[in-house]
Amino acid sequence: MDLFAPPANDPERYFALVVYFALLVVKIFALVSALLYSSESYVAAGKLTKPAWCAILGVAVVLQLVPISLSIVNLAMTIAALVYLADVRPALAGLRRR
């Protein structure tokens, strides 16, 4: 199924587009969030370094934008973005509250 084909009255295509753009928004949000914290915060939280997370999330955004089918790699990058949002971001935010 080609996401960028002319629109048709196919609910699966619309669902796929919604999922595509939702994942793009999640990945961009995670990347921007990763860029906002200092490198020292990552070390203090005991997480992977800031350049590593920014590289991972940057690749995730790029792979989401590229219209080639790297499904398993894109899935891995989606999981990485979700791990960042569920584990790393709360740990970094917790450091600011103290």
N, CA, C and O atoms as CSV, one atom per row, in Angstrom:
chain,resi,resn,atom,element,x,y,z
A,1,MET,N,N,0.849,-1.179,0.000
A,1,MET,CA,C,0.000,0.000,0.000
A,1,MET,C,C,0.888,1.232,0.000
A,1,MET,O,O,1.765,1.371,0.852
A,2,ASP,N,N,0.664,2.116,-0.944
A,2,ASP,CA,C,1.433,3.342,-1.070
A,2,ASP,C,C,0.701,4.472,-0.367
A,2,ASP,O,O,-0.403,4.847,-0.763
A,3,LEU,N,N,1.316,5.015,0.677
A,3,LEU,CA,C,0.666,6.071,1.464
A,3,LEU,C,C,0.490,7.361,0.674
A,3,LEU,O,O,-0.397,8.163,0.967
A,4,PHE,N,N,1.344,7.555,-0.333
A,4,PHE,CA,C,1.344,8.818,-1.040
A,4,PHE,C,C,0.645,8.742,-2.391
A,4,PHE,O,O,0.806,9.637,-3.220
A,5,ALA,N,N,-0.126,7.691,-2.620
A,5,ALA,CA,C,-0.902,7.566,-3.847
A,5,ALA,C,C,-2.087,8.529,-3.786
A,5,ALA,O,O,-2.434,9.024,-2.713
A,6,PRO,N,N,-2.702,8.792,-4.930
A,6,PRO,CA,C,-3.869,9.687,-4.907
A,6,PRO,C,C,-4.942,9.167,-3.951
A,6,PRO,O,O,-5.118,7.956,-3.818
A,7,PRO,N,N,-5.656,10.072,-3.288
A,7,PRO,CA,C,-6.659,9.649,-2.309
A,7,PRO,C,C,-7.781,8.825,-2.939
A,7,PRO,O,O,-8.200,9.062,-4.072
A,8,ALA,N,N,-8.232,7.883,-2.188
A,8,ALA,CA,C,-9.349,7.040,-2.611
A,8,ALA,C,C,-10.270,6.872,-1.413
A,8,ALA,O,O,-9.915,7.241,-0.294
A,9,ASN,N,N,-11.407,6.335,-1.640
A,9,ASN,CA,C,-12.337,6.093,-0.539
A,9,ASN,C,C,-12.006,4.772,0.131
A,9,ASN,O,O,-12.818,3.847,0.167
A,10,ASP,N,N,-10.810,4.708,0.653
A,10,ASP,CA,C,-10.318,3.505,1.295
A,10,ASP,C,C,-10.009,3.832,2.755
A,10,ASP,O,O,-9.042,4.542,3.029
A,11,PRO,N,N,-10.811,3.332,3.697
A,11,PRO,CA,C,-10.578,3.662,5.112
A,11,PRO,C,C,-9.211,3.214,5.616
A,11,PRO,O,O,-8.650,3.851,6.508
A,12,GLU,N,N,-8.671,2.146,5.073
A,12,GLU,CA,C,-7.351,1.677,5.507
A,12,GLU,C,C,-6.278,2.705,5.170
A,12,GLU,O,O,-5.351,2.921,5.951
A,13,ARG,N,N,-6.402,3.329,4.020
A,13,ARG,CA,C,-5.422,4.340,3.611
A,13,ARG,C,C,-5.487,5.540,4.552
A,13,ARG,O,O,-4.449,6.054,4.969
A,14,TYR,N,N,-6.692,5.991,4.890
A,14,TYR,CA,C,-6.827,7.124,5.810
A,14,TYR,C,C,-6.304,6.770,7.191
A,14,TYR,O,O,-5.661,7.597,7.838
A,15,PHE,N,N,-6.564,5.573,7.644
A,15,PHE,CA,C,-6.050,5.120,8.942
A,15,PHE,C,C,-4.526,5.089,8.917
A,15,PHE,O,O,-3.879,5.522,9.870
A,16,ALA,N,N,-3.955,4.578,7.830
A,16,ALA,CA,C,-2.498,4.518,7.704
A,16,ALA,C,C,-1.892,5.921,7.716
A,16,ALA,O,O,-0.842,6.135,8.321
A,17,LEU,N,N,-2.535,6.861,7.062
A,17,LEU,CA,C,-2.039,8.238,7.076
A,17,LEU,C,C,-2.112,8.857,8.465
A,17,LEU,O,O,-1.193,9.564,8.878
A,18,VAL,N,N,-3.184,8.600,9.179
A,18,VAL,CA,C,-3.319,9.116,10.536
A,18,VAL,C,C,-2.223,8.541,11.431
A,18,VAL,O,O,-1.606,9.271,12.207
A,19,VAL,N,N,-1.983,7.243,11.326
A,19,VAL,CA,C,-0.929,6.606,12.123
A,19,VAL,C,C,0.437,7.166,11.739
A,19,VAL,O,O,1.263,7.444,12.608
A,20,TYR,N,N,0.673,7.330,10.448
A,20,TYR,CA,C,1.939,7.865,9.952
A,20,TYR,C,C,2.217,9.245,10.558
A,20,TYR,O,O,3.303,9.486,11.086
A,21,PHE,N,N,1.236,10.146,10.482
A,21,PHE,CA,C,1.445,11.500,10.995
A,21,PHE,C,C,1.480,11.528,12.522
A,21,PHE,O,O,2.192,12.351,13.098
A,22,ALA,N,N,0.745,10.668,13.178
A,22,ALA,CA,C,0.800,10.597,14.643
A,22,ALA,C,C,2.193,10.162,15.098
A,22,ALA,O,O,2.741,10.730,16.043
A,23,LEU,N,N,2.763,9.166,14.438
A,23,LEU,CA,C,4.112,8.717,14.794
A,23,LEU,C,C,5.148,9.785,14.476
A,23,LEU,O,O,6.127,9.939,15.205
A,24,LEU,N,N,4.937,10.516,13.398
A,24,LEU,CA,C,5.848,11.608,13.066
A,24,LEU,C,C,5.819,12.675,14.160
A,24,LEU,O,O,6.872,13.166,14.569
A,25,VAL,N,N,4.654,13.030,14.627
A,25,VAL,CA,C,4.520,14.027,15.690
A,25,VAL,C,C,5.177,13.537,16.978
A,25,VAL,O,O,5.870,14.304,17.647
A,26,VAL,N,N,4.969,12.276,17.329
A,26,VAL,CA,C,5.578,11.709,18.542
A,26,VAL,C,C,7.099,11.765,18.449
A,26,VAL,O,O,7.769,12.136,19.412
A,27,LYS,N,N,7.643,11.398,17.295
A,27,LYS,CA,C,9.096,11.381,17.135
A,27,LYS,C,C,9.681,12.795,17.150
A,27,LYS,O,O,10.740,13.019,17.737
A,28,ILE,N,N,9.010,13.735,16.520
A,28,ILE,CA,C,9.494,15.116,16.541
A,28,ILE,C,C,9.418,15.679,17.962
A,28,ILE,O,O,10.342,16.357,18.411
A,29,PHE,N,N,8.329,15.400,18.663
A,29,PHE,CA,C,8.200,15.853,20.048
A,29,PHE,C,C,9.325,15.283,20.915
A,29,PHE,O,O,9.909,16.007,21.721
A,30,ALA,N,N,9.631,13.998,20.757
A,30,ALA,CA,C,10.700,13.375,21.539
A,30,ALA,C,C,12.048,14.009,21.207
A,30,ALA,O,O,12.850,14.258,22.107
A,31,LEU,N,N,12.306,14.270,19.934
A,31,LEU,CA,C,13.578,14.886,19.539
A,31,LEU,C,C,13.711,16.294,20.114
A,31,LEU,O,O,14.758,16.640,20.662
A,32,VAL,N,N,12.675,17.101,19.997
A,32,VAL,CA,C,12.724,18.458,20.535
A,32,VAL,C,C,12.907,18.421,22.054
A,32,VAL,O,O,13.664,19.214,22.614
A,33,SER,N,N,12.215,17.506,22.707
A,33,SER,CA,C,12.356,17.364,24.153
A,33,SER,C,C,13.784,16.975,24.526
A,33,SER,O,O,14.336,17.496,25.495
A,34,ALA,N,N,14.378,16.069,23.770
A,34,ALA,CA,C,15.752,15.640,24.047
A,34,ALA,C,C,16.734,16.785,23.880
A,34,ALA,O,O,17.730,16.865,24.600
A,35,LEU,N,N,16.461,17.662,22.944
A,35,LEU,CA,C,17.355,18.795,22.707
A,35,LEU,C,C,17.271,19.859,23.804
A,35,LEU,O,O,18.205,20.642,23.977
A,36,LEU,N,N,16.179,19.894,24.535
A,36,LEU,CA,C,15.975,20.940,25.538
A,36,LEU,C,C,16.725,20.702,26.850
A,36,LEU,O,O,16.963,21.649,27.599
A,37,TYR,N,N,17.098,19.470,27.137
A,37,TYR,CA,C,17.799,19.164,28.388
A,37,TYR,C,C,19.305,19.246,28.186
A,37,TYR,O,O,19.808,18.996,27.090
A,38,SER,N,N,20.016,19.595,29.240
A,38,SER,CA,C,21.474,19.707,29.152
A,38,SER,C,C,22.121,18.322,29.176
A,38,SER,O,O,21.522,17.339,29.611
A,39,SER,N,N,23.339,18.281,28.701
A,39,SER,CA,C,24.096,17.023,28.705
A,39,SER,C,C,24.315,16.509,30.116
A,39,SER,O,O,24.315,15.301,30.354
A,40,GLU,N,N,24.501,17.429,31.046
A,40,GLU,CA,C,24.726,17.034,32.433
A,40,GLU,C,C,23.496,16.369,33.036
A,40,GLU,O,O,23.621,15.511,33.910
A,41,SER,N,N,22.314,16.756,32.578
A,41,SER,CA,C,21.083,16.151,33.085
A,41,SER,C,C,21.020,14.667,32.752
A,41,SER,O,O,20.584,13.859,33.571
A,42,TYR,N,N,21.452,14.315,31.557
A,42,TYR,CA,C,21.441,12.908,31.155
A,42,TYR,C,C,22.388,12.088,32.026
A,42,TYR,O,O,22.066,10.971,32.430
A,43,VAL,N,N,23.556,12.655,32.309
A,43,VAL,CA,C,24.529,11.962,33.154
A,43,VAL,C,C,23.985,11.832,34.572
A,43,VAL,O,O,24.099,10.772,35.188
A,44,ALA,N,N,23.393,12.909,35.093
A,44,ALA,CA,C,22.852,12.889,36.452
A,44,ALA,C,C,21.700,11.901,36.583
A,44,ALA,O,O,21.513,11.306,37.644
A,45,ALA,N,N,20.934,11.722,35.527
A,45,ALA,CA,C,19.811,10.782,35.564
A,45,ALA,C,C,20.264,9.349,35.325
A,45,ALA,O,O,19.474,8.417,35.481
A,46,GLY,N,N,21.518,9.161,34.950
A,46,GLY,CA,C,22.038,7.816,34.702
A,46,GLY,C,C,21.505,7.204,33.413
A,46,GLY,O,O,21.322,5.991,33.323
A,47,LYS,N,N,21.259,8.048,32.421
A,47,LYS,CA,C,20.719,7.593,31.143
A,47,LYS,C,C,21.784,7.707,30.067
A,47,LYS,O,O,22.869,8.236,30.308
A,48,LEU,N,N,21.470,7.213,28.888
A,48,LEU,CA,C,22.338,7.356,27.730
A,48,LEU,C,C,22.609,8.839,27.506
A,48,LEU,O,O,21.795,9.677,27.891
A,49,THR,N,N,23.732,9.173,26.895
A,49,THR,CA,C,24.114,10.574,26.750
A,49,THR,C,C,23.181,11.340,25.816
A,49,THR,O,O,22.437,10.760,25.025
A,50,LYS,N,N,23.250,12.661,25.940
A,50,LYS,CA,C,22.411,13.522,25.105
A,50,LYS,C,C,22.714,13.339,23.617
A,50,LYS,O,O,21.774,13.204,22.833
A,51,PRO,N,N,23.987,13.329,23.188
A,51,PRO,CA,C,24.232,13.131,21.758
A,51,PRO,C,C,23.691,11.788,21.244
A,51,PRO,O,O,23.225,11.696,20.109
A,52,ALA,N,N,23.757,10.770,22.071
A,52,ALA,CA,C,23.250,9.459,21.644
A,52,ALA,C,C,21.739,9.497,21.461
A,52,ALA,O,O,21.226,9.011,20.453
A,53,TRP,N,N,21.019,10.070,22.425
A,53,TRP,CA,C,19.560,10.155,22.302
A,53,TRP,C,C,19.155,11.053,21.145
A,53,TRP,O,O,18.207,10.745,20.422
A,54,CYS,N,N,19.858,12.153,20.964
A,54,CYS,CA,C,19.524,13.061,19.860
A,54,CYS,C,C,19.782,12.395,18.512
A,54,CYS,O,O,19.018,12.591,17.567
A,55,ALA,N,N,20.852,11.609,18.416
A,55,ALA,CA,C,21.134,10.890,17.172
A,55,ALA,C,C,20.062,9.838,16.910
A,55,ALA,O,O,19.561,9.730,15.790
A,56,ILE,N,N,19.710,9.071,17.920
A,56,ILE,CA,C,18.689,8.036,17.765
A,56,ILE,C,C,17.362,8.652,17.337
A,56,ILE,O,O,16.719,8.178,16.400
A,57,LEU,N,N,16.964,9.703,18.027
A,57,LEU,CA,C,15.674,10.329,17.719
A,57,LEU,C,C,15.711,11.086,16.396
A,57,LEU,O,O,14.697,11.161,15.702
A,58,GLY,N,N,16.853,11.643,16.041
A,58,GLY,CA,C,16.995,12.294,14.737
A,58,GLY,C,C,16.854,11.298,13.601
A,58,GLY,O,O,16.187,11.572,12.603
A,59,VAL,N,N,17.487,10.137,13.755
A,59,VAL,CA,C,17.344,9.071,12.759
A,59,VAL,C,C,15.899,8.604,12.697
A,59,VAL,O,O,15.392,8.293,11.620
A,60,ALA,N,N,15.241,8.554,13.834
A,60,ALA,CA,C,13.835,8.136,13.869
A,60,ALA,C,C,12.964,9.085,13.053
A,60,ALA,O,O,12.096,8.642,12.302
A,61,VAL,N,N,13.193,10.385,13.200
A,61,VAL,CA,C,12.410,11.369,12.443
A,61,VAL,C,C,12.707,11.248,10.954
A,61,VAL,O,O,11.788,11.265,10.134
A,62,VAL,N,N,13.970,11.128,10.604
A,62,VAL,CA,C,14.343,11.020,9.188
A,62,VAL,C,C,13.736,9.766,8.567
A,62,VAL,O,O,13.201,9.820,7.460
A,63,LEU,N,N,13.816,8.644,9.267
A,63,LEU,CA,C,13.249,7.406,8.721
A,63,LEU,C,C,11.736,7.486,8.590
A,63,LEU,O,O,11.156,6.855,7.707
A,64,GLN,N,N,11.095,8.251,9.455
A,64,GLN,CA,C,9.646,8.415,9.339
A,64,GLN,C,C,9.307,9.240,8.102
A,64,GLN,O,O,8.261,9.033,7.487
A,65,LEU,N,N,10.176,10.167,7.737
A,65,LEU,CA,C,9.926,11.034,6.585
A,65,LEU,C,C,10.283,10.390,5.252
A,65,LEU,O,O,9.733,10.768,4.218
A,66,VAL,N,N,11.190,9.430,5.264
A,66,VAL,CA,C,11.625,8.780,4.027
A,66,VAL,C,C,10.567,7.770,3.594
A,66,VAL,O,O,10.192,6.893,4.373
A,67,PRO,N,N,10.086,7.885,2.364
A,67,PRO,CA,C,8.986,7.009,1.926
A,67,PRO,C,C,9.421,5.623,1.458
A,67,PRO,O,O,8.759,5.025,0.609
A,68,ILE,N,N,10.521,5.104,1.997
A,68,ILE,CA,C,10.902,3.738,1.650
A,68,ILE,C,C,10.426,2.797,2.744
A,68,ILE,O,O,10.120,3.225,3.857
A,69,SER,N,N,10.367,1.563,2.432
A,69,SER,CA,C,9.811,0.608,3.385
A,69,SER,C,C,10.915,-0.069,4.193
A,69,SER,O,O,11.454,-1.099,3.788
A,70,LEU,N,N,11.236,0.511,5.317
A,70,LEU,CA,C,12.154,-0.099,6.283
A,70,LEU,C,C,11.350,-0.367,7.544
A,70,LEU,O,O,11.649,0.177,8.607
A,71,SER,N,N,10.355,-1.185,7.426
A,71,SER,CA,C,9.374,-1.367,8.490
A,71,SER,C,C,9.993,-1.742,9.823
A,71,SER,O,O,9.653,-1.146,10.845
A,72,ILE,N,N,10.889,-2.709,9.837
A,72,ILE,CA,C,11.436,-3.182,11.106
A,72,ILE,C,C,12.331,-2.114,11.735
A,72,ILE,O,O,12.342,-1.962,12.956
A,73,VAL,N,N,13.075,-1.379,10.924
A,73,VAL,CA,C,13.934,-0.315,11.450
A,73,VAL,C,C,13.064,0.835,11.956
A,73,VAL,O,O,13.336,1.402,13.014
A,74,ASN,N,N,12.027,1.176,11.205
A,74,ASN,CA,C,11.120,2.234,11.635
A,74,ASN,C,C,10.396,1.830,12.918
A,74,ASN,O,O,10.173,2.667,13.793
A,75,LEU,N,N,10.035,0.574,13.034
A,75,LEU,CA,C,9.418,0.092,14.269
A,75,LEU,C,C,10.383,0.226,15.441
A,75,LEU,O,O,9.985,0.650,16.526
A,76,ALA,N,N,11.638,-0.129,15.234
A,76,ALA,CA,C,12.648,-0.014,16.289
A,76,ALA,C,C,12.828,1.450,16.701
A,76,ALA,O,O,12.982,1.748,17.885
A,77,MET,N,N,12.810,2.351,15.735
A,77,MET,CA,C,12.959,3.769,16.047
A,77,MET,C,C,11.719,4.320,16.766
A,77,MET,O,O,11.832,5.209,17.611
A,78,THR,N,N,10.556,3.796,16.433
A,78,THR,CA,C,9.337,4.189,17.143
A,78,THR,C,C,9.412,3.734,18.592
A,78,THR,O,O,9.048,4.482,19.500
A,79,ILE,N,N,9.875,2.528,18.811
A,79,ILE,CA,C,10.033,2.015,20.172
A,79,ILE,C,C,11.050,2.854,20.938
A,79,ILE,O,O,10.855,3.139,22.120
A,80,ALA,N,N,12.137,3.251,20.270
A,80,ALA,CA,C,13.144,4.092,20.927
A,80,ALA,C,C,12.543,5.434,21.347
A,80,ALA,O,O,12.819,5.920,22.444
A,81,ALA,N,N,11.729,6.028,20.489
A,81,ALA,CA,C,11.093,7.300,20.832
A,81,ALA,C,C,10.137,7.127,22.006
A,81,ALA,O,O,10.067,7.987,22.884
A,82,LEU,N,N,9.408,6.028,22.024
A,82,LEU,CA,C,8.482,5.774,23.126
A,82,LEU,C,C,9.232,5.496,24.427
A,82,LEU,O,O,8.782,5.903,25.498
A,83,VAL,N,N,10.368,4.808,24.345
A,83,VAL,CA,C,11.197,4.573,25.536
A,83,VAL,C,C,11.717,5.902,26.075
A,83,VAL,O,O,11.726,6.130,27.285
A,84,TYR,N,N,12.147,6.767,25.175
A,84,TYR,CA,C,12.599,8.088,25.616
A,84,TYR,C,C,11.480,8.811,26.364
A,84,TYR,O,O,11.692,9.348,27.451
A,85,LEU,N,N,10.295,8.818,25.773
A,85,LEU,CA,C,9.177,9.555,26.382
A,85,LEU,C,C,8.693,8.924,27.683
A,85,LEU,O,O,8.250,9.633,28.587
A,86,ALA,N,N,8.774,7.610,27.785
A,86,ALA,CA,C,8.249,6.922,28.966
A,86,ALA,C,C,9.275,6.791,30.092
A,86,ALA,O,O,8.894,6.713,31.260
A,87,ASP,N,N,10.566,6.767,29.762
A,87,ASP,CA,C,11.578,6.507,30.779
A,87,ASP,C,C,12.552,7.668,30.964
A,87,ASP,O,O,12.746,8.143,32.083
A,88,VAL,N,N,13.148,8.115,29.900
A,88,VAL,CA,C,14.208,9.112,30.003
A,88,VAL,C,C,13.653,10.497,30.325
A,88,VAL,O,O,14.143,11.165,31.235
A,89,ARG,N,N,12.656,10.921,29.601
A,89,ARG,CA,C,12.097,12.258,29.806
A,89,ARG,C,C,11.589,12.463,31.234
A,89,ARG,O,O,11.881,13.501,31.829
A,90,PRO,N,N,10.827,11.502,31.816
A,90,PRO,CA,C,10.416,11.695,33.213
A,90,PRO,C,C,11.593,11.766,34.185
A,90,PRO,O,O,11.550,12.512,35.163
A,91,ALA,N,N,12.648,10.987,33.914
A,91,ALA,CA,C,13.825,11.042,34.784
A,91,ALA,C,C,14.500,12.400,34.693
A,91,ALA,O,O,14.940,12.944,35.706
A,92,LEU,N,N,14.586,12.952,33.484
A,92,LEU,CA,C,15.190,14.267,33.309
A,92,LEU,C,C,14.323,15.360,33.932
A,92,LEU,O,O,14.841,16.296,34.541
A,93,ALA,N,N,13.030,15.240,33.782
A,93,ALA,CA,C,12.113,16.229,34.354
A,93,ALA,C,C,12.158,16.179,35.876
A,93,ALA,O,O,12.017,17.210,36.535
A,94,GLY,N,N,12.353,14.994,36.436
A,94,GLY,CA,C,12.444,14.842,37.877
A,94,GLY,C,C,13.636,15.554,38.470
A,94,GLY,O,O,13.599,15.985,39.622
A,95,LEU,N,N,14.693,15.681,37.689
A,95,LEU,CA,C,15.872,16.400,38.169
A,95,LEU,C,C,15.602,17.886,38.290
A,95,LEU,O,O,16.155,18.537,39.176
A,96,ARG,N,N,14.783,18.429,37.439
A,96,ARG,CA,C,14.473,19.858,37.492
A,96,ARG,C,C,13.604,20.208,38.679
A,96,ARG,O,O,13.701,21.313,39.213
A,97,ARG,N,N,12.761,19.294,39.098
A,97,ARG,CA,C,11.812,19.571,40.180
A,97,ARG,C,C,12.475,19.631,41.537
A,97,ARG,O,O,11.911,20.203,42.470
A,98,ARG,N,N,13.640,19.067,41.672
A,98,ARG,CA,C,14.301,19.012,42.976
A,98,ARG,C,C,14.923,20.294,43.377
A,98,ARG,O,O,15.513,20.384,44.454
